[in-house]
Structures are given as structure tokens and as C-alpha cells.
């Protein structure tokens, strides 16, 4: 191309950018262009035009183009600079690292000091000259070599998947199919103080009706938790069919499994990488328990008083007088789901509108009896009574704690 054609090209390609794929191709093209245009024989204006042309075609900055032109002037061509960085002296060769991998594979990956002793004995006691350098290696450098690429390439360690010894609960999401009785359960810890554990709240929420029962226990070990779970299950007015929790040992153990089997309740647990499997009860942990009880420390010895407050005031308020948002799932054309909350109702109202309600209720509960509990006081009266009972209980606990 002549200089006039290059000028016309630059004017006509304003706003268009080019980018090269390989650095070697770019450098070769720059060398050919500078030779063909006889860059050093051109005037100052023509050189500037050529620099703009090189920058436009390669996508390089003005400073980069200037450096490449200077390199062309020095050596007569533009090429990649090959250089060798300063390196520390390598004491242990690739053969030494492979030998270390062989020792680890034979002995089953012993600790650093034990491996150091073996390497020392191989040379000094058994006279194997291959271990001459490794015989003086430090423990720290053994771990350094184990992390090197040569070590990983020379040693492949296979470990069979360890089977689960006790299979309690099935890893899957419950499918209630619009039936009450499928619980989501979780524990909430009420803080530590000077290394002393606080009380534990046990939160259980029905997936369909959002009927919520909260309990309290001093510890989450099996012996303390079983009586609390039994008392909580008795407070649900409908038959319980499912019991879903995370993979914590407080619920995934033999005694809880035996209790649920005795009551013909199916036990499931959250799946890996499925954070929403137990999301309902975790949301209630913050919106209900943390909102009313806060984050302050409460001694575990007060679990019985909390249990009384929950059963007589808190749980009735939650289920008969506190409205919950009922999600309506909308799916757009791309298949993305989102929840819309257009209906707010108490758990009793949600339960009451289910078809065949009498079939879901336990024999000791009737619709009339539950209606009587719901109408005994207004929502605000129930909330005020609950708040008064809560403040009275917390003051009593504070006085006792201060004393």
C-alpha cells in the first residue's frame, strides 16, 4: 500500500479496532511493513502515519509500537525477546523427587520426620547411593517437594470412596404435594459467654402451611433432644409424614431415627450443593427466633422456662395470629422461577383452606377447637400478651443471671 492508500484506510476505518491472535504473526507483519515502506527513509509526517497504521492494524498502543520500531532499528527485525530469569541453585533433581515419591508410595505417605529418617537410613545404613542428597534433606523441604509438579507426576495416590457406615435419612428434597405434615427442622444457638454454651432453640416449620413450633433444650445431644422433639411433635394439630433436616449429628443419629420410625415419619436430609433444601426453616430462624430473642447469651439452664413460654404464648401467637407470606411460583418464558407473595395469612388460615382438612387432623384436634383458640383473642391482643410474657421471662432470667 502507498502512503496515500494508508491515509485513506485510516480515515475510512475510524472507530474500527483490530486485534491480532498470535504475537509471532504480529511481529512478522510489522517487520515486513517497515521493510516495504522503507520506514527510515520517510519524512517525519510519513513515519507518524505509519505508526498510526501499525497501531490500528495490531491493536497495540502508541508506546508499544514505538518500542517495537526501536527494536527493528537495532537488530533489523522485530522478534520476541528471549531471556532467562535469575534462578536459585537447584539442589534436588527430578530424579530425587521421583525417588521421594517412590518412598512415599511404598510407605503410605508417612509424616515428614518419619520420611526423613527413612531417607537417612537408606543411604547411611543400607548404602544406596541414590539417596545421597535426600539423606540430608530437612523435614520442611520434604513437604515442599511433595507439592511440586514433578512429585505429583511421579506419584498417583488412589483412595477408594469410603462407604457410609450408618445410612440414616435419604438425601432428597421432600415432596408434600400440598399436604400438611412435612416438617423442616433446624437448631439455633443462643450464643457463648466465656466459653460456656447457651441455650439451643429447636425450630420446626411445616412446608405447606408454615405451621411453626419452637422448642428449647439445654444441649443438642441425643438424651436432651429426644424429649423436646416428642413435645414439639405433639403440638402439631395434623399428622406428621416427613422430617427434613440438614446433615448435623443432632438429628442424623440412631435415637432420632428410632423415634421417627416408631411414629412412621419419613426422615430426609439436605443434599450437597443444594442450599435451598432447608431454606424455609433457616429463613424463619432469622425472621422469628432472632427477631424476638436476639443474639445475646442465655444460659442453658433456662431452657425449661423458655419451653414453657414457647408452648403457652409464642407458638399459639405464631400459628393463629401472625400472618405469613404464601409464595406463588411464576415461571417465565426462559424457565426462570421466582416467588411472588400476594397472599398473607396465618398458618391456621392456610391449614383451614386445604381440602379434606378433617382427614389431615389428628384425633385430639378438631376444627371447632382450633377455631376457638384462634378467636379467643385478637391478633394484637395475642401479640401484646406474648410480648408481656417474653419481657417478664427475660427480666427474670436477667435478675437471676445478675444475682
PyMOL commands that set and color helices and strands:
alter all, ss='L'
color gray80, all
select helices_A, chain A and resi 3-12+23-36+39-41+44-58+62-75+94-107+112-124+129-131+134-136+139-146+149-154+222-235+254-262+279-293+300-320+347-352+357-360+367-375+379-402
alter helices_A, ss='H'
color red, helices_A
select strands_A, chain A and resi 170-171+182-189+192-193+196-197+200-206+212-217+242-245+266-269+324-331+337-345
alter strands_A, ss='S'
color yellow, strands_A
deselect
rebuild
show_as cartoon
